């Protein structure tokens, strides 16, 4: 069994995908396996978030004892890592592979990644805490690298392009998912929550100075459509800007090479 102290002593190598887990003697509880544990953990994480996940609650949900889980996982961190990789598996890589050129594949990857972050709000705070080197995560990473490589950017520019696009998607998806969760916790739709939030500070005289120069864009947002429309429009526009920026960098590199 991997102890928490062992993980803390060597955090850079702490991953369920790097540890060689000893095979348990005998057999585990009937009807229980790792896939079932991971599926239940994802449902619990989606519903209640990271803070509420525990081996005891997960065992209760599965109708087994907490000790039964240890036939298949050593720690709660193991469960989260397995869950992280499982949700990366929701991204349809066949659709990515047939999307077309690098622009189409990059857009398809960006949209699929964003939607995964929104479906699973716990993924964003988990992503930097774990290595994400499971088979599904690495398969997605490979598609990202392939798309960026095919842009024609030099090798030393490719990591920056990946960061520009997919760190943007990570941030956008994180904000979108947390906004949706906050609205749900308030018992409101996203439209209701947004309208009441904006009205609260726009109607407060203390914010009048800070809002100077911002009213035009706030008014535009208010008349554009519902919140879901705004999410889609702004994401598409931002992604177009990033793709155009990559095209500019590719052309610049080609000009420098010719010179």
LONUZA-991895 format. One record per atom (N, C-alpha, C): atom name; x, y, z. Coordinates in pm, 1 decimal, decimal comma, always signed. Each point is the difference from the previous one (the first is absolute). Example, Ala and Ser with C-alpha at 12.3 -4.5 7.8 and 13.67 -1.06 7.14 Angstrom:
2
N;+1319,0;-569,0;+780,0
CA;-89,0;+119,0;+0,0
C;+90,0;+120,0;+0,0
N;-35,0;+105,0;-72,0
CA;+82,0;+119,0;+6,0
C;-77,0;+109,0;+73,0
This chain:
259
N;+84,1;-118,5;+0,0
CA;-84,1;+118,5;+0,0
C;+88,4;+124,5;+0,0
N;-37,4;+100,9;-78,4
CA;+75,3;+124,2;-7,2
C;-47,4;+92,8;+110,9
N;+88,3;+34,6;+89,1
CA;-35,6;+85,6;+111,3
C;+9,1;+147,1;-39,5
N;-80,4;+81,8;+66,6
CA;+1,6;+143,8;-27,9
C;+138,2;+57,9;+23,6
N;+69,5;-50,3;+103,2
CA;+134,5;+50,5;+29,5
C;+96,8;-30,0;-113,4
N;-17,3;-115,9;-64,5
CA;+86,8;-34,7;-112,9
C;-22,9;+94,8;-116,8
N;-124,9;+38,3;-23,3
CA;-29,8;+94,9;-107,4
C;+60,6;+136,2;+30,5
N;-12,8;+43,7;+123,7
CA;+52,8;+130,9;+38,6
C;+151,2;+4,9;-10,6
N;+65,8;-113,3;+21,9
CA;+146,6;-2,5;-3,9
C;+54,0;+13,7;-141,6
N;-77,5;-37,4;-98,4
CA;+47,5;+6,9;-138,3
C;-114,4;+40,5;-93,2
N;-49,2;+124,8;+16,3
CA;-119,5;+40,9;-74,8
C;+20,2;+3,3;-150,1
N;+122,1;+23,7;-47,8
CA;+23,3;+9,2;-144,4
C;-23,7;-134,2;-69,1
N;+10,2;-109,4;+74,0
CA;-22,4;-132,0;-58,3
C;-126,9;-64,9;+53,6
N;-83,7;+80,0;+62,6
CA;-119,5;-55,0;+62,3
C;-113,4;-6,4;-100,8
N;-19,8;-115,9;-56,0
CA;-109,8;-19,8;-94,3
C;-37,1;-146,9;-0,6
N;-128,4;-26,3;-6,6
CA;-46,4;-137,5;-6,7
C;+51,4;-68,5;-125,9
N;+31,6;+79,2;-103,3
CA;+45,5;-57,0;-126,5
C;+147,6;-37,7;+3,7
N;+72,5;+44,1;+102,4
CA;+142,4;-33,1;+13,4
C;+26,0;-106,2;+106,4
N;-96,7;-21,7;+86,1
CA;+20,3;-92,1;+111,3
C;-34,4;-142,5;-41,3
N;+81,9;-92,1;+41,8
CA;-23,0;-141,7;-27,3
C;-77,5;-58,2;+118,3
N;-126,3;-17,2;-21,4
CA;-87,0;-42,8;+109,0
C;+5,9;-150,9;+18,0
N;+21,4;-43,6;+123,6
CA;+3,6;-143,1;+29,3
C;-137,8;-61,8;-20,7
N;-1,6;-119,6;-55,0
CA;-125,6;-70,4;-21,7
C;-53,2;-50,8;+133,4
N;-124,9;+26,3;+29,7
CA;-59,7;-44,8;+123,9
C;-25,1;-150,3;-5,6
N;+22,4;-65,7;+111,3
CA;-28,7;-142,2;+7,6
C;-150,3;-21,6;+8,9
N;-46,0;-111,9;-52,4
CA;-142,9;-28,9;+8,3
C;-78,6;+80,7;-101,7
N;-124,4;+26,5;+31,3
CA;-85,4;+75,1;-91,2
C;-73,6;+110,1;+70,5
N;-36,6;+102,5;-74,9
CA;-75,2;+110,7;+57,2
C;-147,6;-32,1;+9,8
N;-77,8;+93,6;+48,4
CA;-143,9;-21,3;+14,6
C;-66,3;-28,2;-134,6
N;-97,2;-87,9;+1,4
CA;-70,5;-35,7;-123,6
C;-69,1;+121,8;-59,5
N;+12,4;+14,9;-131,7
CA;-67,1;+108,9;-69,5
C;+70,9;+133,2;+5,6
N;+114,8;+5,7;+67,0
CA;+73,1;+126,4;+11,0
C;+127,2;-9,9;-82,2
N;+28,2;+105,4;-75,2
CA;+127,6;+8,7;-70,9
C;+38,8;+146,4;-11,6
N;+117,8;+24,9;-54,0
CA;+49,9;+137,3;-3,7
C;-86,4;+89,0;-87,4
N;-48,6;-51,5;-111,4
CA;-83,0;+82,5;-88,0
C;-125,7;+46,7;+72,4
N;-60,2;-88,8;+78,0
CA;-120,8;+38,1;+73,3
C;+33,2;+103,5;+107,2
N;+112,1;-15,8;+65,3
CA;+42,9;+97,0;+101,1
C;+22,1;+136,9;-63,8
N;+67,0;+1,3;-114,0
CA;+30,1;+126,4;-68,1
C;-128,3;+66,6;-48,8
N;-92,0;-76,2;-56,9
CA;-126,9;+57,0;-47,2
C;-77,7;+62,6;+115,5
N;-3,0;-67,7;+113,4
CA;-70,5;+54,6;+116,5
C;+69,4;+124,3;+53,1
N;+132,5;+0,3;-3,8
CA;+73,8;+117,3;+49,5
C;-23,5;+120,4;-89,2
N;-7,6;-20,0;-131,1
CA;-26,2;+111,6;-91,9
C;-138,0;+58,9;+27,2
N;-98,8;-86,2;+17,8
CA;-135,3;+48,2;+29,9
C;-1,2;+79,6;+130,5
N;+72,1;-47,3;+100,7
CA;+4,8;+69,6;+128,3
C;+75,0;+132,3;-12,2
N;+109,3;+0,3;-74,2
CA;+77,1;+122,9;-19,5
C;-82,1;+103,5;-76,7
N;-73,0;-43,9;-101,5
CA;-84,4;+91,7;-76,7
C;-107,0;+62,6;+88,2
N;-54,7;-79,1;+89,1
CA;-110,8;+45,3;+83,0
C;+46,5;+84,2;+118,0
N;+110,4;-40,5;+64,3
CA;+36,3;+60,4;+127,7
C;+137,2;+67,6;+2,4
N;+84,8;-26,8;-98,0
CA;+130,4;+63,3;-4,5
C;+106,7;-78,5;+74,8
N;+123,4;+45,4;-14,3
CA;+114,9;-69,9;+56,3
C;-6,4;-12,1;+151,8
N;-42,7;+106,4;+65,8
CA;+5,4;+3,3;+146,0
C;-88,0;-106,2;+63,3
N;-105,1;-42,5;-69,3
CA;-95,0;-94,3;+59,3
C;+32,1;-146,4;-31,6
N;+98,5;-22,8;-85,8
CA;+34,8;-137,7;-34,7
C;+75,8;-65,4;+115,0
N;-44,5;-117,5;+41,7
CA;+71,0;-76,2;+103,1
C;-17,1;-147,4;-29,0
N;+93,1;-78,8;+48,7
CA;-8,8;-144,1;-19,1
C;-126,4;-54,1;+66,5
N;-33,8;+53,5;+116,3
CA;-117,4;-48,1;+71,9
C;-127,9;+28,0;-79,5
N;-15,6;+125,2;-49,4
CA;-120,5;+34,6;-75,1
C;-7,2;-77,6;-131,1
N;+113,6;-19,1;-63,2
CA;+2,5;-73,9;-125,8
C;-39,6;-145,7;+23,8
N;+50,4;-58,2;+108,0
CA;-35,2;-138,0;+32,2
C;-149,2;-12,6;+27,2
N;-55,7;+96,6;+73,0
CA;-143,9;-1,7;+27,6
C;-79,6;+6,4;-129,4
N;+42,1;+85,6;-91,6
CA;-68,2;+13,0;-128,7
C;+3,2;-131,4;-77,7
N;+110,7;-73,3;+13,1
CA;+16,8;-125,8;-72,9
C;-58,8;-119,7;+74,7
N;-40,1;+22,4;+125,5
CA;-57,7;-108,7;+78,7
C;+101,6;-100,5;+48,7
N;+123,4;+47,2;+25,5
CA;+105,5;-87,6;+51,1
C;+63,6;+65,8;+121,4
N;+91,8;-68,2;+64,0
CA;+74,7;+60,3;+110,1
C;+114,5;+82,3;-56,1
N;+44,7;+98,7;+78,2
CA;+111,8;+83,4;-44,6
C;+123,8;-83,1;-28,2
N;+24,3;-102,7;+81,1
CA;+117,9;-84,0;-20,7
C;-6,1;-74,4;-132,4
N;-121,2;-23,5;-49,9
CA;-12,4;-70,6;-128,1
C;+64,9;+77,4;-114,5
N;-1,8;+133,5;+9,6
CA;+58,3;+82,0;-106,6
C;+149,5;-21,6;-14,0
N;+64,0;-39,2;+109,9
CA;+145,7;-13,3;-1,0
C;+48,1;-123,5;-74,9
N;-91,9;-83,5;-46,2
CA;+40,5;-105,9;-92,7
C;+42,1;+59,6;-134,4
N;-51,1;+120,4;-29,3
CA;+15,3;+56,5;-134,0
C;+76,6;+132,1;-3,7
N;+0,4;+72,8;+109,5
CA;+71,4;+127,8;+7,6
C;+65,0;+10,0;+137,6
N;+109,1;+77,4;+6,9
CA;+70,7;+14,2;+126,3
C;-38,8;+125,6;+76,8
N;-35,8;+106,5;-72,2
CA;-31,8;+126,9;+65,1
C;-109,6;+73,0;-77,0
N;-55,1;+102,7;+60,0
CA;-97,5;+84,5;-69,4
C;+65,1;+68,7;-119,0
N;+129,3;+34,5;+11,1
CA;+70,7;+59,9;-113,5
C;-1,6;-93,4;-120,9
N;+13,4;-129,5;+24,3
CA;-7,3;-95,4;-110,6
C;-132,8;+11,8;-72,4
N;-107,5;+7,2;+77,5
CA;-133,7;+8,7;-59,4
C;-12,0;+125,5;-85,7
N;+49,5;+112,5;+51,3
CA;-9,9;+124,9;-75,7
C;+81,3;-8,8;-128,8
N;+118,1;-59,8;+6,8
CA;+80,4;-14,1;-122,0
C;-69,9;-88,3;-102,2
N;-55,6;-111,3;+45,6
CA;-73,4;-86,7;-92,6
C;-121,4;+73,2;-57,9
N;-68,4;+77,7;+84,0
CA;-117,0;+75,1;-46,6
C;+40,4;+105,2;-102,4
N;+109,6;+70,4;+26,2
CA;+49,9;+99,4;-95,2
C;+24,0;-62,0;-136,7
N;+67,8;-112,6;-1,9
CA;+29,9;-61,7;-128,5
C;-127,9;-47,7;-68,0
N;-94,5;-48,9;+79,2
CA;-125,1;-48,4;-58,3
C;-75,5;+111,1;-72,0
N;-2,4;+120,8;+56,0
CA;-75,7;+107,1;-66,0
C;+72,8;+51,2;-124,1
N;+133,2;-11,2;-2,5
CA;+69,8;+29,9;-126,2
C;-43,7;-98,8;-108,0
N;-37,3;-118,8;+41,6
CA;-47,0;-99,6;-95,1
C;-133,6;+34,6;-62,4
N;-69,5;+101,6;+52,7
CA;-126,1;+44,0;-59,7
C;+22,0;+78,1;-129,6
N;+120,6;+47,2;-22,5
CA;+29,7;+75,6;-121,8
C;+8,4;-96,7;-118,2
N;-80,2;+24,1;-100,1
CA;-11,0;-89,8;-115,9
C;+119,5;+23,0;-92,7
N;+102,0;-82,7;+15,2
CA;+121,8;+18,5;-78,7
C;-19,6;-39,2;-146,0
N;-92,7;-90,0;-27,8
CA;-27,7;-33,1;-140,2
C;-54,1;+122,3;-73,2
N;-85,8;+76,2;+67,9
CA;-53,2;+122,2;-60,3
C;+110,9;+103,2;-18,8
N;+92,6;+6,1;+93,5
CA;+113,6;+91,9;-11,8
C;+84,4;-37,8;-120,6
N;+29,5;-129,2;-13,1
CA;+90,2;-46,5;-106,0
C;-57,0;+25,0;-138,9
N;-130,9;+6,3;-11,4
CA;-62,4;+19,0;-131,5
C;-51,6;+142,2;-19,9
N;+38,9;+90,7;+88,1
CA;-53,5;+136,5;-6,5
C;+56,7;+79,5;-116,4
N;+119,2;-35,9;-48,2
CA;+60,0;+73,1;-110,4
C;+141,2;+45,4;+30,3
N;+33,9;+123,0;-43,6
CA;+133,2;+54,2;+21,6
C;+22,0;+42,5;+143,8
N;+115,2;+64,0;+24,7
CA;+35,8;+32,0;+138,6
C;-98,3;+97,7;+63,2
N;-51,6;+94,4;-79,5
CA;-95,2;+96,3;+55,9
C;-126,5;-69,9;+49,8
N;-54,6;-88,2;-83,0
CA;-122,9;-69,9;+37,3
C;+24,1;-93,3;+118,4
N;+112,9;-68,4;-0,3
CA;+29,9;-90,3;+111,4
C;+23,6;+77,7;+128,9
N;+67,6;+112,7;-10,3
CA;+25,3;+81,4;+119,9
C;-131,5;+53,5;+56,4
N;-87,9;+46,4;-87,3
CA;-129,9;+49,1;+47,0
C;-81,2;-113,0;+63,1
N;+1,3;-117,4;-63,3
CA;-76,0;-113,0;+54,0
C;+54,8;-43,3;+135,5
N;+132,0;-2,5;+13,1
CA;+61,6;-35,3;+128,0
C;-32,8;+103,6;+106,7
N;+9,5;+126,4;-36,7
CA;-26,6;+107,6;+95,8
C;-143,8;-7,2;+49,7
N;-94,2;-20,5;-90,8
CA;-140,4;-5,8;+38,8
C;-28,3;-122,9;+86,0
N;+57,6;-114,8;-37,4
CA;-22,0;-122,1;+77,1
C;+58,7;+11,9;+140,0
N;+117,8;+61,6;+10,5
CA;+64,2;+18,2;+129,8
C;-81,8;+95,1;+87,1
N;-45,6;+108,8;-60,4
CA;-84,0;+94,2;+75,4
C;-126,0;-68,0;+51,3
N;-68,0;-74,3;-84,5
CA;-123,8;-65,7;+41,7
C;+24,4;-101,6;+110,8
N;+113,8;-68,8;-4,6
CA;+33,2;-93,8;+106,6
C;+20,6;+73,5;+132,0
N;+68,9;+115,0;-3,7
CA;+21,2;+79,0;+121,6
C;-131,9;+49,6;+58,4
N;-94,0;+36,1;-86,9
CA;-129,3;+50,2;+46,6
C;-83,8;-113,2;+57,7
N;+4,8;-117,0;-62,5
CA;-75,9;-114,8;+52,7
C;+50,7;-43,4;+137,2
N;+128,6;+18,0;+21,9
CA;+62,9;-50,6;+122,5
C;+77,4;+112,6;+68,3
N;-66,5;+84,0;+78,5
CA;+67,3;+116,6;+59,4
C;+117,5;-33,4;+91,0
N;+8,2;-120,0;+49,9
CA;+109,7;-42,2;+87,3
C;+130,0;-24,9;-76,3
N;-7,8;-11,1;-132,4
CA;+120,0;-30,4;-78,1
C;+99,5;+115,8;+5,5
N;-47,5;+123,8;-11,8
CA;+90,5;+115,5;-2,6
C;+92,0;+5,8;+121,7
N;-53,2;-5,7;+122,9
CA;+90,4;+5,3;+115,0
C;+84,9;-125,0;+17,0
N;-37,1;-108,5;-66,5
CA;+77,6;-124,7;+11,4
C;+114,4;-5,5;-100,7
N;-16,9;+67,8;-113,4
CA;+92,5;-18,8;-111,3
C;+144,7;+31,6;+36,0
N;+22,6;+104,9;+76,3
CA;+136,7;+35,8;+36,2
C;+53,6;-76,6;+118,8
N;-87,4;-72,6;+68,5
CA;+42,1;-72,2;+120,3
C;+48,9;-140,8;-31,4
N;-29,4;-48,5;-119,2
CA;+38,1;-135,2;-39,3
C;+71,7;+4,1;-134,9
N;+72,8;-106,3;-30,6
CA;+85,1;+0,7;-119,2
C;-76,7;-17,4;-130,5
N;-121,3;-57,3;+7,1
CA;-80,8;-19,9;-120,8
C;+76,7;-73,6;-109,7
N;+50,9;-116,8;+36,5
CA;+74,7;-79,7;-98,2
C;-67,4;-134,6;-24,4
N;-129,6;-4,8;+25,0
CA;-75,9;-120,2;-32,4
C;-17,1;-14,0;-150,5
N;-44,3;-114,9;-47,4
CA;-7,1;-25,0;-145,3
C;-92,5;+94,4;-74,9
N;-114,7;+36,8;+57,6
CA;-91,7;+90,1;-70,1
C;+56,6;+142,2;-5,6
N;+56,1;+46,7;+111,1
CA;+57,6;+134,5;+2,4
C;+115,4;+11,4;-98,8
N;+83,5;-102,7;-6,7
CA;+112,9;+4,0;-93,1
C;-46,5;-7,6;-144,7
N;-108,5;-72,8;-24,5
CA;-53,1;-5,4;-137,0
C;-50,2;+136,6;-44,6
N;-65,5;+73,1;+91,2
CA;-45,4;+136,1;-31,8
C;+120,4;+90,8;-20,7
N;+99,5;-11,1;+87,9
CA;+120,6;+82,9;-12,5
C;+69,6;-24,9;-133,4
N;+0,6;-123,9;-44,8
CA;+62,2;-33,2;-128,3
C;-72,2;+70,3;-114,3
N;-132,2;+3,6;+4,2
CA;-75,9;+69,5;-105,9
C;+28,0;+149,4;+2,3
N;+11,4;+56,6;+119,4
CA;+32,3;+142,3;+10,4
C;+135,3;+27,3;-61,5
N;+98,6;-80,9;+34,1
CA;+134,9;+19,4;-54,0
C;+2,2;-18,1;-150,9
N;-73,8;-98,3;-49,3
CA;-5,2;-22,0;-145,3
C;-58,0;+121,7;-71,7
N;-109,1;+54,9;+54,9
CA;-62,3;+115,8;-64,4
C;+94,2;+118,9;-0,5
N;+67,9;+24,1;+112,1
CA;+91,5;+114,1;+7,7
C;+121,5;-22,1;-89,2
N;+49,7;-121,8;-5,0
CA;+113,0;-29,2;-89,6
C;-35,3;+29,3;-144,5
N;-124,9;-32,6;-37,8
CA;-41,2;+17,1;-139,4
C;-25,3;+145,9;-38,3
N;+6,9;+91,5;+96,2
CA;-15,5;+141,7;-33,3
C;+115,9;+50,8;-84,1
N;+116,3;-62,9;+13,5
CA;+119,6;+50,4;-66,2
C;+85,5;+88,0;+88,7
N;-40,6;+17,5;+125,0
CA;+82,9;+75,1;+93,6
C;+131,1;-74,1;+24,4
N;+108,6;+73,6;+25,1
CA;+124,5;-67,3;+36,1
C;-16,9;-72,2;+133,1
N;+86,3;-94,9;+25,0
CA;-12,4;-81,7;+120,4
C;-0,3;+84,9;+126,5
N;+83,9;+104,2;+2,9
CA;+6,8;+80,8;+122,4
C;-121,7;+89,8;+19,3
N;-85,0;+9,8;-102,4
CA;-122,6;+77,8;+14,2
C;-122,8;-83,6;+30,1
N;+12,6;-131,3;-15,7
CA;-116,3;-86,2;+17,4
C;-51,1;-5,9;+144,4
N;+86,8;-9,8;+101,2
CA;-52,5;+0,5;+137,8
C;-77,2;+128,0;+32,9
N;+46,8;+114,0;-51,0
CA;-69,5;+125,7;+24,4
C;-137,2;+1,9;-63,0
N;-11,4;-56,6;-120,7
CA;-130,0;-6,0;-66,8
C;-95,5;-90,6;+76,8
N;+50,4;-112,9;+48,2
CA;-84,6;-88,8;+80,8
C;-48,7;+71,2;+125,3
N;+90,6;+73,9;+62,4
CA;-38,3;+72,5;+121,4
C;-103,4;+107,2;-30,9
N;+23,1;+74,8;-109,4
CA;-92,0;+108,7;-34,1
C;-141,8;-52,2;-18,2
N;-14,0;-109,9;-72,0
CA;-133,7;-51,2;-29,7
C;-57,9;-75,5;+118,5
N;+74,5;-95,7;+53,6
CA;-61,5;-91,6;+95,2
C;+4,4;+49,7;+143,8
N;+89,8;+92,2;+32,2
CA;-12,5;+65,7;+129,8
C;-117,2;+99,0;-3,2
N;-22,7;+61,1;-116,2
CA;-120,6;+82,7;-15,0
C;-125,2;-84,6;+21,2
N;-4,8;-116,6;-64,9
CA;-117,5;-86,2;+13,3
C;-17,2;-43,0;+145,5
N;+109,9;-33,8;+64,6
CA;-6,7;-39,8;+140,8
C;-60,4;+112,6;+84,3
N;+47,8;+121,7;-18,7
CA;-52,0;+112,3;+76,2
C;-144,9;+29,4;-32,4
N;-33,8;-3,9;-127,2
CA;-137,1;+29,0;-42,2
C;-95,7;-105,5;+54,1
N;+37,7;-126,6;-17,0
CA;-84,6;-107,3;+47,4
C;-14,6;+0,2;+150,9
N;+107,6;+38,7;+70,2
CA;-5,4;+7,0;+145,7
C;-99,4;+105,8;+45,3
N;+8,6;+119,1;-57,2
CA;-91,1;+107,7;+37,3
C;-144,2;-36,9;-34,7
N;-18,8;-56,8;-118,1
CA;-135,2;-38,7;-41,6
C;-58,6;-105,2;+94,1
N;+80,1;-99,6;+35,7
CA;-50,2;-106,4;+86,6
C;-30,0;+51,0;+139,6
N;+87,1;+87,1;+53,0
CA;-22,0;+50,7;+134,8
C;-118,4;+97,0;+5,5
N;-19,7;+76,3;-106,9
CA;-117,1;+88,5;-6,9
C;-128,3;-83,3;+1,8
N;-0,5;-106,3;-79,9
CA;-117,1;-86,5;-3,3
C;-27,1;-64,4;+134,5
N;+105,5;-43,6;+68,5
CA;-17,0;-61,6;+132,0
C;-52,5;+102,7;+100,0
N;+52,4;+122,0;-5,6
CA;-42,8;+103,7;+94,6
C;-147,6;+34,7;-21,8
N;-40,4;+8,6;-126,4
CA;-140,5;+27,7;-29,1
C;-89,3;-112,2;+52,2
N;+43,3;-123,7;-20,9
CA;-79,1;-113,9;+47,1
C;-11,2;+0,0;+152,0
N;+110,4;+32,3;+67,8
CA;-2,8;+4,6;+146,3
C;-94,6;+109,1;+50,8
N;-14,6;+106,9;-80,2
CA;-91,3;+108,5;+36,9
C;-144,5;-31,3;-38,0
N;-21,6;-113,9;-64,0
CA;-134,9;-37,8;-40,8
C;-51,3;+79,4;-117,8
N;+91,3;+49,0;-84,7
CA;-38,9;+82,3;-114,8
C;+54,1;-59,4;-128,9
N;-60,9;+41,4;-110,9
CA;+60,1;-28,1;-129,7
C;+119,9;+92,4;-17,3
N;+85,1;-30,2;-95,4
CA;+114,2;+88,4;-25,7
C;-47,5;+138,6;-44,0
N;-107,3;+5,4;-77,3
CA;-52,4;+129,8;-43,5
C;-45,3;+84,0;+119,4
N;-72,3;-63,1;+91,3
CA;-48,3;+72,4;+118,4
C;+116,3;+45,9;+86,5
N;+94,8;-87,0;+19,2
CA;+114,1;+33,5;+85,8
C;+81,4;+114,0;-60,4
N;+22,7;-7,1;-131,2
CA;+76,7;+105,2;-67,5
C;-73,3;+133,5;+8,0
N;-130,9;-1,5;-30,7
CA;-76,8;+124,8;+0,6
C;-0,9;+63,6;+138,4
N;-19,8;-80,9;+102,7
CA;-4,5;+55,3;+135,3
C;+137,8;+47,8;+45,4
N;+105,6;-70,3;-39,5
CA;+135,7;+40,1;+38,3
C;+37,4;+133,8;-62,8
N;-27,3;+13,3;-130,0
CA;+33,8;+124,2;-69,2
C;-84,4;+115,4;+54,5
N;-127,7;-25,5;+22,1
CA;-87,1;+106,1;+51,8
C;+44,5;+45,6;+138,5
N;+53,7;-92,7;+79,0
CA;+40,7;+33,5;+136,4
C;+112,0;+103,0;+1,8
N;+103,2;-18,2;-86,5
CA;+109,3;+97,8;+6,3
C;-24,0;+119,8;-90,7
N;-78,2;-19,1;-108,6
CA;-30,3;+116,5;-83,2
C;-92,3;+97,8;+72,2
N;-79,5;-51,7;+90,4
CA;-91,2;+87,0;+72,7
C;+59,4;+59,8;+126,1
N;+123,9;-33,0;+30,0
CA;+65,1;+51,8;+121,2
C;+81,8;+124,1;-36,6
N;-31,6;+116,7;+55,2
CA;+72,1;+123,7;-34,4
C;+149,6;-7,7;+24,5
N;+42,4;-84,1;+93,0
CA;+142,1;-8,9;+30,3
C;+80,4;-57,9;-116,0
N;-67,2;-66,1;-92,0
CA;+69,6;-59,0;-114,5
C;-2,3;+90,6;-123,1
N;-61,5;+115,7;+10,2
CA;-19,8;+84,4;-118,1
C;+132,4;+41,4;-63,7
N;+97,8;+35,1;+80,0
CA;+130,1;+42,2;-54,3
C;+70,1;-116,1;-68,8
N;+0,4;-114,9;+66,5
CA;+68,2;-116,4;-57,9
C;-65,4;-46,7;-130,3
N;-130,2;+27,0;-13,1
CA;-72,1;-46,9;-118,2
C;+8,7;+94,9;-118,3
N;+60,3;+116,9;+19,8
CA;+14,7;+93,0;-111,7
C;+79,7;-66,5;-112,0
N;-52,2;+5,7;-118,8
CA;+66,7;-62,0;-114,3
C;-35,3;-146,4;-19,9
N;-73,4;-57,7;+94,8
CA;-37,2;-140,4;-10,7
C;-147,2;-19,3;-35,4
N;-77,6;+106,5;+7,1
CA;-145,0;-15,0;-17,1
C;-37,4;-47,2;-139,8
N;+76,3;+42,3;-99,8
CA;-34,5;-38,0;-137,3
C;+6,2;-151,3;-19,2
N;+106,9;-61,4;+49,1
CA;+12,9;-145,0;-18,4
C;-97,6;-75,5;+89,8
N;-29,2;+55,0;+118,8
CA;-98,9;-62,6;+86,3
C;-138,5;+4,2;-65,0
N;-30,8;+111,7;-63,4
CA;-128,1;+12,3;-68,9
C;-8,0;-96,6;-118,4
N;+110,7;-13,5;-70,3
CA;+2,9;-91,3;-114,9
C;-25,1;-143,5;+45,2
N;+62,3;-38,3;+107,5
CA;-20,4;-135,4;+52,3
C;-146,3;-21,3;+40,5
N;-58,7;+101,3;+61,1
CA;-138,0;-11,7;+49,0
C;-99,3;-18,3;-113,9
N;+33,3;+51,2;-119,1
CA;-93,1;-8,4;-112,8
C;+33,3;-112,8;-96,8
N;+113,8;-67,8;+23,0
CA;+42,7;-101,3;-97,4
C;-86,5;-124,7;+3,2
N;-30,7;-48,8;+117,0
CA;-73,7;-125,5;+11,2
C;+18,4;-57,5;+138,0
N;-30,1;-128,5;+14,1
CA;+15,0;-59,6;+132,1
C;+147,0;-31,3;+26,8
N;+28,1;-40,4;+123,4
CA;+138,5;-20,6;+42,1
C;+67,7;-109,7;-82,5
N;-73,6;-105,4;-31,8
CA;+60,5;-107,0;-80,2
C;+43,8;+50,8;-136,6
N;-76,8;+92,5;-58,1
CA;+39,0;+59,3;-127,9
C;+128,9;+81,5;+14,5
N;+9,9;+70,5;+110,2
CA;+120,1;+81,2;+24,0
C;+122,1;-89,6;+16,5
N;-15,6;-107,5;+76,9
CA;+112,9;-93,8;+14,8
C;+47,7;-48,2;-137,0
N;-95,9;-41,1;-85,0
CA;+37,3;-57,3;-129,9
C;+63,4;+104,6;-90,3
N;-59,8;+117,6;-4,6
CA;+50,8;+104,4;-89,2
C;+140,4;+43,1;+38,5
N;+21,2;+27,8;+128,6
CA;+129,4;+49,7;+44,4
C;+109,1;-105,1;-16,5
N;-34,6;-126,1;+26,1
CA;+98,3;-107,1;-16,5
C;+42,6;-11,4;-146,2
N;-98,0;-0,8;-89,8
CA;+30,6;-12,1;-142,5
C;+85,1;+116,3;-48,2
N;-32,5;+120,3;+44,3
CA;+76,2;+117,7;-42,3
C;+143,4;-5,5;+53,0
N;+13,8;-33,4;+127,3
CA;+133,6;-8,2;+59,0
C;+84,4;-106,0;-69,9
N;-61,0;-113,5;-31,8
CA;+73,5;-106,6;-67,4
C;+41,3;+43,1;-140,4
N;-88,4;+72,3;-69,5
CA;+36,5;+54,0;-131,4
C;+120,9;+92,2;+10,6
N;+2,5;+82,1;+102,7
CA;+112,7;+92,4;+20,0
C;+129,4;-77,9;+22,3
N;-6,8;-106,2;+80,4
CA;+120,1;-79,4;+27,3
C;+48,8;-72,4;-125,9
N;-92,5;-55,7;-76,7
CA;+38,6;-67,5;-124,2
C;+62,5;+99,9;-96,8
N;-59,3;+119,3;-9,7
CA;+56,6;+104,0;-86,9
C;+139,7;+39,4;+46,6
N;+19,7;+5,4;+131,1
CA;+131,9;+31,9;+52,8
C;+102,8;-105,3;-36,5
N;-38,5;-127,0;+4,0
CA;+91,0;-107,2;-40,7
C;+34,6;+14,2;-147,5
N;-100,4;+32,5;-81,7
CA;+25,4;+17,9;-143,1
C;+99,8;+113,2;-24,3
N;-11,6;+107,2;+76,3
CA;+94,6;+111,5;-12,0
C;+140,5;-45,7;+37,5
N;+12,1;-75,7;+107,0
CA;+131,4;-46,9;+44,2
C;+61,2;-96,8;-101,2
N;-84,2;-83,4;-61,0
CA;+49,3;-92,2;-102,6
C;+52,9;+78,6;-119,3
N;-76,0;+102,3;-43,6
CA;+43,9;+82,7;-113,6
C;+128,1;+74,7;+34,4
N;+11,5;+48,4;+121,4
CA;+120,8;+71,3;+41,4
C;+120,7;-92,6;-3,4
N;-19,6;-122,4;+50,4
CA;+110,8;-95,9;-1,2
C;+41,0;-33,7;-142,7
N;-100,9;-15,8;-89,2
CA;+32,8;-31,1;-139,4
C;+78,3;+113,5;-62,6
N;-35,7;+126,0;+29,2
CA;+72,6;+113,9;-53,8
C;+142,0;+6,8;+52,3
N;+17,5;-29,6;+128,8
CA;+133,9;+1,5;+58,0
C;+87,2;-110,6;-60,1
N;-62,1;-115,1;-29,8
CA;+75,4;-111,6;-57,6
C;+46,8;+33,3;-140,5
N;-89,2;+65,0;-78,3
CA;+36,6;+38,8;-136,4
C;+110,4;+104,6;-1,1
N;-6,9;+89,9;+97,4
CA;+100,8;+106,0;+7,3
C;+137,1;-56,3;+36,6
